[in-house]
Amino acid sequence: MKVEYGNEFTNEDDALLFIREFSTNRNTIEIKHEYCVLPKKYRNKGLIKPVFQESLQQYVNMNAKRILVHAGLSGGGYTWAKYGFVAVDKNEVTFILDKAKTDLNENEFEVIKKIYDRYYSKNPKGKSFPWIYGLHLIL
């Protein structure tokens, strides 16, 4: 089942888009958060927080086992991290680290690399890396 709500926006600053997809996988409920975008003038005001809280409560009520989210570049990753979402795929985290090496200066990259190395040295199979991109939550 897919729930989709949006406006007829002409640019990103005016976009209102909310898309959730509900499915079953091996007899468990999974939810995919495809999009949640507010018009720019309504962002960073805490307006979406009650929607997230109610959604998460309903996911618990329906015994959902997995929520997949995609973190946008304009703060989405930070938002998901605040809600406790974590990266579950080491390949995704490694890909992000490789990209960070080209995007960050040497000092910034070394900080991130140390976090990555420390986490995966203690958790070689690492299924809950606390990063801000490509985030997933396992309930």
N, C-alpha and C positions, 0 to 999 in steps of 0.2 A: 504494500500500500504506500502511496506517495501523497504527502501533504505539501501543497505549494501555494504560496500567497505572494503577490507582488504588485507593484504599480507599473505603469507604462513610462519608465524613466528614459530620459534621453542622454544622461551622463551619469557617471559613478556617484557624484555628489548628491544626486537626487534619488538614487536607487533605494527601493524598499523591496527586499527579497528574502523570503523564508521558505526553505525547502528541507523536508525531512522524509526519509524513505525507511519504511519498516519492512523487515523480511525475516524469514526463518532460515537457519543454517544448522543442520544436524539437530533439529528439534529445539533449537534455542532462538530466542528473539534477538535480533540485531537491529540497531538503528543507525542510519547514516545521516549525519548532519551535512547536507550538501552546501547550503548557504544560509547565512543569517547576516543581512546587510541592512543597515539603517541609513536614511538620508544624513548627510554630513552634519546638518544643524542639530540633529538629535543624538549624535554619538557622544560618548564620554559623559553621559548624564545619568548613568545607572538605569536607564529605561528598560534594557533587555534583561537585567538581572532577575526580575520576578518571572520572566518567561523561562529562563534557564532553570531557576529553582523549581518551578511547577513542572517543567518537562522532566527534570531528573527524578522528582518524586513519582511521577507517573511511570517512568521507566522501571523504578524499583517496584511499584505496584504491579506492573505487568510481568515482573521477573525477567526483565531484559538482562542479557549477559554480556553484551558488547555494544559499545557506542564508537562509531568511527567518525572522526572529525578531520577537517582540513583547515589548517591555519593560514589565513590570508597574510599578506605581507604588511598590511597597514594596521598591525596591532592584534590580529587574530590569535597569533601564537601566544602572545602575552596573556590574552584573555583566557585561553584554554588552560595555560599553565596555572593561572590563579585559581581555577576550579579543580586543580589536581590531575589534569590529564597528562599523560606521559607517552613517550615514544616506545613502541613495542617491537619495532623492527630495526635491528642493528644496522642493516644495510642502508636504511633511510638516514639514520644518524650519521653513518660514515659518509654518505653522499653530501649531507649538509656540512659536515666538518671539512670535506674536500673543497666545497664551494667557499666556505668561510676563509680558507687559506688564501684564496685569490681576492676576496672582498675586504678582508681586515688587514690592518697593519700588523707587523710582526708581534708586537707586545700584546695586542688584543687577541690575536690568534693563539698565542702561547697560553693565555688564561683558559680559553675554551679547550684547547688540546689537553691541558692538565686535568680538567674536569672529566673529559672523555676517557683519558688513559686511566685515571683513578677509578672511575665507575666500572669500566670493563675489565680491569685487573681484578677487582673484587667480585664481579658478576659477569663471567665470560659469556653466558647465554643471554644476559641482560634483556629482560622483558619489561622494564619500567624505568627507562632513562628519563630523568626529569628535564626535558628540553622543551623548546617552544615551537618547533616546526614539525609537521607530519605527526601530529599527536593523536593518540588513541587512548581510550579508557576501557579497562576491563573491570567490570563490576564484580 
